[in-house]
Amino acid sequence: MARRSHDESVSTDWLTLLRRYHRSMATEPLQHLLQEAFPDATELSVEDRTGGGDHFQVTVASPLFSGLPLLDQHRLVNEALAEPLRDGTIHELRIKTKGSE
């Protein structure tokens, strides 16, 4: 097994840090869009599922969803994220929604 040089270790460590930084940078704009669309949300989260900055899991609980069919709830989330979906920022989106109780 070949040993890594110091430069290779530093590069690998830097890439790990960059990926962690990138992950939060990728979720923040989406979080902001959802907060604007659902200001009364009781739960709101955005997770970068793969670390690549384009596969996301969003969870939104809002009184706005109460009484709406699941399809309509998901449509509202898609509308809130229309621009990043359109421009390719979001390649895959998993959505969990629920009405507030």
C-alpha positions as CSV (number, residue, x, y, z in Angstrom):
1,M,0.0,0.0,0.0
2,A,1.5,3.3,-1.0
3,R,1.8,6.1,1.6
4,R,0.4,9.5,0.8
5,S,2.7,12.4,0.8
6,H,2.1,15.4,3.1
7,D,0.8,17.4,0.1
8,E,-1.7,14.7,-0.7
9,S,-2.9,14.6,2.9
10,V,-3.3,18.4,3.0
11,S,-5.2,18.3,-0.3
12,T,-7.5,15.6,0.9
13,D,-8.1,17.4,4.2
14,W,-8.8,20.6,2.3
15,L,-11.3,18.9,0.0
16,T,-13.1,17.5,3.0
17,L,-13.4,21.0,4.6
18,L,-14.4,22.5,1.2
19,R,-17.2,19.9,0.8
20,R,-18.5,20.6,4.3
21,Y,-18.5,24.3,3.7
22,H,-20.1,23.9,0.3
23,R,-22.9,21.7,1.8
24,S,-24.1,24.5,4.1
25,M,-23.6,27.1,1.3
26,A,-25.8,25.0,-1.0
27,T,-28.6,24.7,1.6
28,E,-28.8,28.3,2.8
29,P,-30.3,29.9,-0.3
30,L,-33.0,27.2,-0.4
31,Q,-33.7,27.6,3.3
32,H,-34.2,31.3,2.7
33,L,-36.6,30.7,-0.2
34,L,-38.7,28.3,1.8
35,Q,-38.8,30.7,4.8
36,E,-40.1,33.4,2.6
37,A,-42.7,31.1,1.1
38,F,-43.8,29.6,4.4
39,P,-43.2,32.3,7.1
40,D,-45.6,30.4,9.5
41,A,-43.7,27.1,9.2
42,T,-43.4,25.2,12.4
43,E,-40.7,23.0,10.9
44,L,-38.4,23.8,8.0
45,S,-35.2,22.0,7.1
46,V,-33.0,21.6,4.0
47,E,-30.5,18.8,3.8
48,D,-27.9,18.2,1.1
49,R,-28.2,14.5,0.8
50,T,-25.1,13.7,-1.2
51,G,-22.7,16.5,-0.4
52,G,-22.6,17.5,-4.0
53,G,-24.9,20.5,-3.6
54,D,-27.6,19.4,-6.0
55,H,-29.6,16.6,-4.3
56,F,-31.8,17.8,-1.5
57,Q,-34.3,16.7,1.1
58,V,-36.7,19.4,2.3
59,T,-39.1,19.1,5.2
60,V,-41.8,21.7,5.7
61,A,-44.6,21.8,8.3
62,S,-47.0,24.7,7.8
63,P,-50.6,25.6,8.7
64,L,-50.9,26.4,5.0
65,F,-50.8,22.7,4.2
66,S,-53.7,21.8,6.6
67,G,-56.5,20.2,4.6
68,L,-54.6,20.3,1.3
69,P,-53.9,17.1,-0.6
70,L,-50.2,15.9,-0.6
71,L,-49.9,16.8,-4.3
72,D,-50.9,20.4,-3.7
73,Q,-48.5,20.6,-0.7
74,H,-45.7,19.5,-2.9
75,R,-46.7,21.9,-5.6
76,L,-46.4,24.8,-3.2
77,V,-42.9,23.7,-2.2
78,N,-41.9,23.3,-5.9
79,E,-43.3,26.8,-6.6
80,A,-41.2,28.2,-3.8
81,L,-38.1,26.6,-5.3
82,A,-39.0,27.2,-8.9
83,E,-35.8,29.2,-9.8
84,P,-33.2,26.8,-8.4
85,L,-35.2,23.9,-10.0
86,R,-35.2,25.7,-13.4
87,D,-31.6,26.8,-13.4
88,G,-30.3,23.3,-12.4
89,T,-29.1,24.2,-8.9
90,I,-31.5,21.4,-7.7
91,H,-31.0,18.2,-9.6
92,E,-33.0,16.0,-7.3
93,L,-35.6,17.1,-4.7
94,R,-37.2,15.0,-2.0
95,I,-40.1,16.7,-0.2
96,K,-41.8,15.9,3.1
97,T,-44.7,18.1,4.1
98,K,-47.3,18.2,6.8
99,G,-49.9,20.5,8.1
100,S,-49.4,22.0,11.5
101,E,-51.6,20.7,14.2
